[in-house]
Amino acid sequence: MRHSQYILAFFFTLILTTQARHHHHTKHKHSSHSNNNDNNTNNQSYPPSPSPSPSSGISMPPVAAPGGYDNEAPSPSPSDDDGSEIFNVRTFGAIGDGIADDTKSFKMAWDSACQSDSAINIVLVPRGFSFMVQSTIFTGPCQGGLVLKVDGTLMPPDGPESWPNNTSRRQWLVFYRINNMSLQGSGVIDGRGQNWWDLPCKPHKVGPNGTTLPGPCDSPVALRFFMSSNLSVQGLRIKNSPQFHFRFDGCKSVRVDSIFITSPALSPNTDGIHIENTNDVRIYNSVISNGDDCVSIGTGCYDVDIKNITCGPSHGISIGSLGNHNSRACVSNITVRESTIKGSDNGVRIKTWQGGSGSVSKVTFSKIHMESVRNPIIIDQFYCLSKDCSNKSSAVFVSDIVYSNIKGTYDIRHPPMRFACSDSVPCTNLTLSDIELLPAQGDLFNDPFCWNAYGNLETLTIPPVSCLIEGLPQSLPGNDLSRC
């Protein structure tokens, strides 16, 4: 009998403990400014070590009242059986009402996770809250792998008037010298870009005689990764960045998968993903709709694979611009494949300035579907943002470019293919096969445009590219010009 009483007492205690844990997770929930109603948890893996399973049973530490950490450092959450440790920004004092400045709490959570020697350290931005964070640099290197898991809403101050004078206006969240980091989650990163786009200096705010109006024009990149490696971005939604949504500078081994980027078609300079001096990049399975290039590839990039991207409305997928201010630019081993570009100013584009040097080589555009694209295929070596750019004697050398299985429709106001190569440095080894581009309206076909472009047609194309010059030019750029 006494044994039965012990068993009943044990189960009674277990029920009370379970209820208390459940109450601990829910009692601090505030009203949310987030539009995120998705209750699915993210179980994407973090390379090279696996992320904790959503069902791993990791419990969150108690949430202290705001201001409760003035005199003592918060203690981290307990480690889970798989070697991971969770650092909830609310535990470090973040309010999450969309108004309070949560920057200090985010920095404390990051620094604690970065210094932890657990195999995986998760900085959690919890669902149901909206966190306002100022321009901040999150630095490494960190002791173990780090996951920034955004399940709530993350936002900057609302426009230039709310931006502190002592912080950078060129970037919002910067991740510097980080190795082995994953940015993931089911939440939203909202750049609140409208007031930045409305600055009078912006290109679409045209003043007298077609000029933009004077005034400060710096606008922040939403997310910048600088001099970092082994990076993974997956599952997130990011919208309305003041300028570029993502920028990777001086990075290597970057994986972007299953993300959604949205901003209005007329939002200026809101590139979806920009990479520069970055190599070993994989951008897969994502949807990007914005006011500039879906993906832009700058100098110093090589070994880049872009696959299964839905792009548009936008300015397309671009290599460049390259060679500005007589600079040397080097880009090679780029593949864009199995993607759709729709309602965009450009499809697949290479753009360079006159006067530059270096080369773009070994580029393949394959299995791409175009829907009402103004310039589906374009090389523009006369790229210029004003009307007074002069022709110069040097240019970035463009060679070994393959266009294969590109089909769809184009805007009849522009030629479906445009190869405008430099007078002094022709494009060479352009290869076209299985190209079928039809007018989006009517039956009138526009002829392709070629200037100083050399290459070959492996199959008949629609429309025919009779302007492409077969073979190679009599003189090719010297090593000094094209060496990279």
C-alpha positions as CSV (number, residue, x, y, z in Angstrom):
1,M,0.0,0.0,0.0
2,R,2.8,2.4,1.0
3,H,4.5,1.6,-2.3
4,S,1.3,2.6,-4.2
5,Q,1.2,5.9,-2.3
6,Y,4.8,6.7,-3.4
7,I,3.9,6.1,-7.0
8,L,0.9,8.3,-6.8
9,A,2.9,11.1,-5.1
10,F,5.6,10.8,-7.9
11,F,3.1,11.2,-10.7
12,F,1.4,14.1,-8.9
13,T,4.7,15.9,-8.6
14,L,5.5,15.2,-12.3
15,I,2.2,16.7,-13.4
16,L,2.8,19.9,-11.3
17,T,6.3,20.2,-12.8
18,T,5.0,19.8,-16.3
19,Q,2.3,22.4,-15.8
20,A,4.9,24.8,-14.3
21,R,7.2,24.4,-17.3
22,H,4.3,25.1,-19.7
23,H,3.4,28.2,-17.7
24,H,7.0,29.3,-17.8
25,H,7.0,29.4,-21.6
26,T,3.9,31.4,-22.0
27,K,3.4,33.8,-19.2
28,H,5.6,36.6,-20.6
29,K,4.1,36.7,-24.1
30,H,3.4,40.2,-25.2
31,S,1.1,41.5,-28.0
32,S,3.0,41.0,-31.3
33,H,3.6,43.5,-34.1
34,S,4.7,40.5,-36.3
35,N,2.6,39.3,-39.3
36,N,4.1,35.9,-38.9
37,N,1.4,33.3,-38.2
38,D,3.4,30.3,-39.3
39,N,3.6,27.7,-36.5
40,N,6.0,25.4,-38.2
41,T,9.4,25.2,-36.5
42,N,12.5,25.2,-38.6
43,N,14.6,22.0,-38.7
44,Q,17.1,23.0,-41.3
45,S,20.6,21.7,-40.6
46,Y,23.5,23.8,-39.7
47,P,26.7,22.8,-41.5
48,P,28.9,21.1,-40.5
49,S,27.1,20.1,-37.3
50,P,23.4,19.3,-37.1
51,S,21.0,21.8,-35.5
52,P,18.9,20.6,-32.6
53,S,15.7,19.0,-33.6
54,P,12.5,21.0,-33.0
55,S,11.4,18.2,-30.7
56,S,14.6,18.2,-28.7
57,G,12.8,19.5,-25.6
58,I,15.2,22.4,-24.9
59,S,13.6,24.6,-22.2
60,M,14.1,28.3,-22.2
61,P,15.4,30.0,-19.1
62,P,13.2,32.4,-17.1
63,V,12.5,35.8,-18.6
64,A,13.5,38.6,-16.3
65,A,11.6,41.9,-16.0
66,P,12.9,44.7,-18.2
67,G,15.9,46.3,-16.7
68,G,16.6,43.4,-14.4
69,Y,20.2,42.9,-15.6
70,D,21.7,46.3,-14.7
71,N,23.9,44.9,-12.0
72,E,24.4,41.3,-13.0
73,A,25.1,39.3,-16.2
74,P,22.4,37.0,-17.3
75,S,23.1,33.3,-17.0
76,P,22.9,31.3,-20.2
77,S,20.3,28.6,-20.8
78,P,21.2,25.0,-19.9
79,S,22.8,22.9,-22.5
80,D,20.8,20.3,-24.4
81,D,21.8,16.7,-24.8
82,D,23.0,17.3,-28.3
83,G,25.6,19.8,-27.2
84,S,23.6,22.9,-28.2
85,E,22.9,25.9,-26.0
86,I,20.1,28.4,-26.4
87,F,20.4,32.2,-25.7
88,N,17.0,33.8,-25.9
89,V,17.3,37.5,-26.4
90,R,14.3,38.0,-24.0
91,T,16.4,36.4,-21.3
92,F,18.9,39.2,-21.8
93,G,16.3,41.9,-21.3
94,A,14.9,42.4,-24.9
95,I,11.3,43.8,-24.7
96,G,10.1,42.9,-28.2
97,D,7.3,45.5,-28.5
98,G,8.6,47.0,-31.7
99,I,9.3,50.4,-29.9
100,A,11.9,49.8,-27.2
101,D,15.6,49.7,-28.2
102,D,16.7,46.1,-27.9
103,T,20.2,46.5,-29.3
104,K,22.0,46.0,-26.0
105,S,20.1,42.8,-25.2
106,F,20.9,41.4,-28.7
107,K,24.6,42.2,-28.2
108,M,24.7,40.6,-24.8
109,A,23.0,37.4,-26.1
110,W,25.4,37.3,-29.1
111,D,28.5,37.8,-27.0
112,S,27.5,35.1,-24.5
113,A,26.7,32.7,-27.3
114,C,30.0,33.5,-29.1
115,Q,32.0,32.9,-26.0
116,S,30.3,29.6,-25.2
117,D,32.2,26.4,-25.8
118,S,29.1,24.4,-26.7
119,A,29.2,22.7,-30.1
120,I,26.2,24.8,-31.3
121,N,25.1,28.1,-29.8
122,I,21.6,29.4,-30.7
123,V,20.7,33.0,-30.4
124,L,16.9,32.8,-30.4
125,V,14.7,35.7,-31.6
126,P,11.4,34.2,-30.4
127,R,8.1,34.1,-32.2
128,G,5.4,36.6,-31.3
129,F,7.6,39.6,-30.7
130,S,8.9,42.5,-32.8
131,F,12.5,43.6,-31.9
132,M,13.9,47.0,-32.9
133,V,17.7,46.9,-33.1
134,Q,20.0,49.8,-34.1
135,S,22.9,49.6,-36.5
136,T,25.2,46.9,-34.9
137,I,28.3,44.8,-35.7
138,F,28.3,41.3,-34.4
139,T,31.9,40.1,-34.3
140,G,33.7,36.8,-34.1
141,P,35.5,34.5,-34.2
142,C,33.3,32.4,-31.9
143,Q,34.2,29.4,-29.8
144,G,31.6,27.0,-31.5
145,G,29.1,27.0,-34.3
146,L,26.6,29.8,-34.0
147,V,22.9,29.9,-35.1
148,L,20.9,33.2,-35.2
149,K,17.4,31.8,-35.3
150,V,14.8,34.5,-36.1
151,D,11.3,33.3,-35.4
152,G,9.9,36.7,-34.6
153,T,10.2,40.0,-36.4
154,L,13.5,42.0,-36.5
155,M,13.5,45.7,-37.6
156,P,15.8,48.8,-37.6
157,P,14.7,52.3,-36.6
158,D,12.0,53.7,-38.9
159,G,13.8,55.8,-41.5
160,P,16.6,58.5,-41.6
161,E,14.9,60.7,-39.1
162,S,14.9,57.9,-36.5
163,W,18.4,56.8,-37.2
164,P,20.9,57.8,-34.4
165,N,23.5,60.3,-35.6
166,N,26.4,58.4,-34.1
167,T,25.7,55.1,-36.0
168,S,26.5,54.2,-39.6
169,R,23.9,54.9,-42.2
170,R,25.5,52.5,-44.7
171,Q,24.7,49.3,-42.9
172,W,22.3,47.9,-40.4
173,L,23.3,44.4,-39.1
174,V,26.9,43.4,-39.8
175,F,28.5,40.0,-39.1
176,Y,32.3,40.3,-39.0
177,R,34.9,37.5,-39.0
178,I,32.4,34.8,-38.3
179,N,33.2,31.1,-39.1
180,N,30.4,28.5,-39.1
181,M,27.3,30.6,-38.7
182,S,23.7,29.9,-39.8
183,L,21.0,32.6,-40.1
184,Q,17.6,30.9,-40.2
185,G,14.1,30.8,-38.8
186,S,10.4,31.2,-39.7
187,G,10.3,34.9,-38.9
188,V,10.6,38.2,-40.8
189,I,13.4,40.7,-41.1
190,D,11.7,44.0,-42.0
191,G,14.1,46.7,-43.3
192,R,11.4,49.5,-43.1
193,G,12.9,51.1,-46.2
194,Q,10.1,53.4,-47.4
195,N,11.4,56.6,-45.8
196,W,14.9,55.9,-47.2
197,W,13.6,55.4,-50.7
198,D,11.8,58.7,-50.5
199,L,15.0,60.7,-49.9
200,P,15.1,63.5,-52.6
201,C,18.5,62.3,-53.8
202,K,17.2,58.9,-54.9
203,P,17.2,58.1,-58.7
204,H,13.4,58.0,-59.0
205,K,13.0,61.3,-57.2
206,V,13.8,63.4,-60.3
207,G,14.2,67.2,-59.9
208,P,14.5,70.0,-62.4
209,N,16.1,69.2,-65.8
210,G,16.0,65.5,-65.0
211,T,18.5,65.6,-62.2
212,T,18.2,64.2,-58.7
213,L,17.9,66.7,-55.8
214,P,20.8,67.4,-53.4
215,G,21.0,66.1,-49.9
216,P,22.4,63.1,-47.9
217,C,21.9,59.9,-49.7
218,D,23.5,57.1,-47.7
219,S,21.1,54.2,-47.0
220,P,21.9,51.1,-45.0
221,V,22.4,47.6,-46.4
222,A,20.1,45.4,-44.3
223,L,22.4,42.4,-43.7
224,R,26.1,42.4,-44.4
225,F,28.6,39.5,-43.9
226,F,32.2,40.6,-44.0
227,M,35.3,38.5,-44.0
228,S,33.4,35.4,-42.9
229,S,33.3,31.8,-43.9
230,N,31.1,28.7,-43.8
231,L,27.9,30.7,-43.8
232,S,24.3,29.4,-44.2
233,V,21.2,31.5,-44.7
234,Q,17.9,29.6,-45.0
235,G,14.2,29.7,-44.6
236,L,13.9,33.4,-43.8
237,R,11.7,36.2,-45.2
238,I,13.3,39.6,-45.6
239,K,11.5,42.6,-47.0
240,N,11.8,46.3,-47.7
241,S,15.5,46.9,-47.2
242,P,16.7,50.5,-47.5
243,Q,19.4,49.3,-49.9
244,F,20.8,45.8,-50.6
245,H,19.0,43.1,-48.6
246,F,22.1,40.8,-48.3
247,R,25.7,41.7,-49.0
248,F,28.6,39.3,-48.8
249,D,32.1,40.9,-48.8
250,G,35.3,38.9,-48.6
251,C,33.5,35.7,-47.7
252,K,33.9,32.0,-48.7
253,S,31.7,29.0,-48.6
254,V,28.3,30.7,-48.6
255,R,25.0,28.7,-48.8
256,V,21.7,30.6,-49.3
257,D,18.6,28.3,-49.6
258,S,14.8,28.7,-49.5
259,I,14.6,32.4,-48.7
260,F,12.0,35.0,-49.7
261,I,13.1,38.6,-50.5
262,T,10.5,41.2,-51.4
263,S,10.5,45.0,-51.9
264,P,8.5,47.2,-54.4
265,A,9.6,47.3,-58.0
266,L,10.5,51.0,-57.8
267,S,12.5,50.8,-54.6
268,P,16.0,52.1,-55.6
269,N,19.2,49.9,-55.2
270,T,17.4,47.2,-53.3
271,D,19.5,44.3,-54.7
272,G,18.3,41.0,-53.3
273,I,21.8,39.4,-52.8
274,H,25.0,41.1,-53.7
275,I,28.4,39.2,-53.5
276,E,31.8,40.7,-53.9
277,N,35.3,39.2,-53.4
278,T,33.5,36.1,-52.4
279,N,33.9,32.5,-53.6
280,D,32.3,29.1,-53.3
281,V,28.7,30.4,-53.3
282,R,25.5,28.4,-53.7
283,I,22.2,30.3,-54.0
284,Y,19.3,27.8,-54.4
285,N,15.5,27.5,-54.2
286,S,14.6,31.1,-53.5
287,V,12.1,33.8,-54.5
288,I,13.3,37.4,-55.0
289,S,11.2,40.3,-56.1
290,N,12.7,43.8,-55.7
291,G,13.7,47.1,-57.2
292,D,17.1,46.2,-58.6
293,D,19.1,43.0,-59.4
294,C,17.8,39.8,-57.8
295,V,21.4,38.7,-57.6
296,S,24.4,40.9,-58.4
297,I,27.9,39.5,-58.7
298,G,30.8,42.0,-58.2
299,T,34.5,41.7,-58.7
300,G,36.6,39.0,-57.1
301,C,33.9,36.4,-57.3
302,Y,34.4,32.9,-58.6
303,D,32.8,29.4,-58.2
304,V,29.2,30.6,-57.9
305,D,26.2,28.4,-58.6
306,I,22.7,29.9,-58.8
307,K,19.9,27.4,-59.2
308,N,16.1,27.4,-59.0
309,I,15.6,31.1,-58.5
310,T,12.3,32.8,-59.2
311,C,13.3,36.4,-60.0
312,G,11.1,39.4,-60.6
313,P,9.9,42.0,-61.0
314,S,13.4,43.2,-60.8
315,H,16.5,44.1,-62.9
316,G,17.3,40.4,-63.4
317,I,20.5,38.4,-62.5
318,S,23.6,40.4,-63.2
319,I,27.4,40.1,-63.3
320,G,28.6,43.6,-62.6
321,S,28.8,46.4,-62.9
322,L,32.5,46.0,-63.2
323,G,35.5,48.2,-64.0
324,N,34.1,51.5,-62.6
325,H,36.7,54.3,-62.1
326,N,39.2,52.4,-64.3
327,S,39.4,49.5,-61.8
328,R,40.4,45.9,-62.5
329,A,37.7,43.4,-62.2
330,C,37.9,39.6,-62.2
331,V,34.9,37.2,-62.2
332,S,35.0,33.5,-63.3
333,N,33.2,30.2,-63.0
334,I,29.7,31.4,-62.7
335,T,26.6,29.3,-63.4
336,V,23.0,30.4,-63.4
337,R,20.6,27.5,-64.2
338,E,17.0,26.2,-64.0
339,S,15.5,29.5,-63.0
340,T,12.6,31.8,-64.0
341,I,12.9,35.5,-64.6
342,K,9.6,37.4,-65.1
343,G,8.4,41.0,-65.5
344,S,12.0,42.3,-65.2
345,D,14.0,45.0,-67.0
346,N,16.7,42.5,-67.7
347,G,17.1,38.7,-67.7
348,V,20.7,37.5,-67.5
349,R,23.1,40.4,-67.8
350,I,26.9,41.2,-67.9
351,K,27.5,44.9,-67.4
352,T,30.9,46.7,-67.4
353,W,32.1,50.3,-67.5
354,Q,34.4,51.7,-70.1
355,G,38.0,52.1,-68.9
356,G,38.2,49.1,-66.7
357,S,40.4,46.1,-67.0
358,G,40.4,42.4,-66.0
359,S,38.0,39.8,-67.3
360,V,34.7,38.0,-67.0
361,S,35.1,34.3,-68.1
362,K,33.6,30.8,-67.9
363,V,30.0,31.9,-67.4
364,T,27.0,29.6,-68.2
365,F,23.4,30.6,-68.3
366,S,21.3,27.4,-68.8
367,K,17.7,26.3,-68.7
368,I,16.2,29.7,-67.9
369,H,12.6,30.7,-68.6
370,M,11.8,34.3,-69.4
371,E,8.3,35.9,-68.9
372,S,7.9,39.4,-70.5
373,V,11.4,40.4,-69.9
374,R,12.6,43.6,-71.5
375,N,16.2,42.5,-72.2
376,P,16.4,38.7,-71.7
377,I,20.0,38.3,-72.8
378,I,22.4,41.3,-72.5
379,I,26.1,42.2,-72.5
380,D,26.5,45.9,-72.0
381,Q,30.2,47.1,-72.0
382,F,29.0,50.7,-72.2
383,Y,27.3,50.7,-68.9
384,C,26.9,54.2,-67.6
385,L,24.6,56.0,-65.2
386,S,24.8,59.4,-66.8
387,K,24.7,60.8,-70.3
388,D,28.3,62.0,-70.5
389,C,30.3,58.8,-70.3
390,S,33.1,58.7,-72.9
391,N,34.3,55.7,-74.8
392,K,37.7,54.6,-73.6
393,S,40.5,52.5,-75.0
394,S,40.4,49.8,-72.3
395,A,37.6,47.5,-71.0
396,V,36.9,44.4,-69.0
397,F,37.5,41.4,-71.3
398,V,34.4,39.2,-71.7
399,S,35.0,35.7,-72.9
400,D,33.7,32.1,-72.8
401,I,30.1,32.8,-72.1
402,V,27.5,30.1,-72.8
403,Y,23.8,30.7,-73.3
404,S,21.9,27.4,-73.4
405,N,18.2,26.5,-73.4
406,I,16.9,30.0,-72.7
407,K,13.2,30.3,-73.7
408,G,10.2,32.5,-73.1
409,T,8.9,36.0,-74.1
410,Y,10.3,39.5,-74.3
411,D,9.1,43.0,-74.4
412,I,8.8,44.1,-78.0
413,R,10.2,47.6,-77.2
414,H,13.7,46.1,-77.0
415,P,15.8,43.5,-78.8
416,P,15.6,40.0,-77.1
417,M,19.4,39.7,-77.3
418,R,21.9,42.5,-77.0
419,F,25.7,42.0,-77.2
420,A,27.2,45.5,-77.0
421,C,30.9,44.9,-76.6
422,S,33.7,47.4,-76.3
423,D,35.2,49.0,-79.5
424,S,38.7,48.2,-78.2
425,V,38.1,44.9,-76.4
426,P,35.7,42.6,-78.2
427,C,33.7,39.9,-76.6
428,T,34.9,36.4,-77.6
429,N,33.7,32.8,-77.5
430,L,30.0,33.6,-77.0
431,T,28.2,30.3,-77.5
432,L,24.4,30.1,-78.1
433,S,22.2,27.0,-78.3
434,D,18.5,26.3,-77.9
435,I,17.5,29.9,-77.7
436,E,13.8,30.6,-78.3
437,L,12.5,34.0,-77.4
438,L,9.2,35.2,-78.7
439,P,7.5,38.6,-78.4
440,A,5.1,38.9,-75.5
441,Q,2.6,40.7,-77.6
442,G,2.0,40.6,-81.3
443,D,3.8,38.8,-84.1
444,L,6.7,41.3,-84.7
445,F,10.1,39.8,-84.0
446,N,12.9,42.2,-83.0
447,D,16.4,41.5,-84.4
448,P,19.2,40.8,-81.9
449,F,21.8,43.5,-81.6
450,C,25.6,42.8,-81.8
451,W,28.6,45.1,-81.6
452,N,32.1,43.7,-81.8
453,A,30.8,40.3,-80.5
454,Y,32.4,37.0,-81.6
455,G,31.1,33.5,-81.1
456,N,29.2,30.6,-82.6
457,L,25.7,29.2,-82.8
458,E,25.5,25.6,-81.9
459,T,21.8,25.4,-83.0
460,L,19.4,27.6,-84.8
461,T,18.0,30.3,-82.6
462,I,14.7,32.2,-82.5
463,P,15.1,34.9,-83.5
464,P,18.3,34.2,-85.6
465,V,21.5,35.9,-84.3
466,S,23.0,36.7,-87.7
467,C,24.9,39.6,-86.3
468,L,27.3,37.4,-84.2
469,I,30.7,37.3,-85.8
470,E,32.1,33.7,-86.2
471,G,35.6,32.8,-85.1
472,L,38.0,35.0,-83.2
473,P,39.1,38.6,-83.8
474,Q,42.5,39.2,-85.4
475,S,43.9,40.6,-82.2
476,L,43.0,39.7,-78.7
477,P,43.6,41.6,-75.5
478,G,47.1,41.3,-74.1
479,N,48.0,39.6,-70.8
480,D,48.3,42.9,-69.0
481,L,44.7,43.7,-69.8
482,S,42.9,40.4,-69.2
483,R,45.1,38.7,-66.5
484,C,43.2,38.0,-63.3
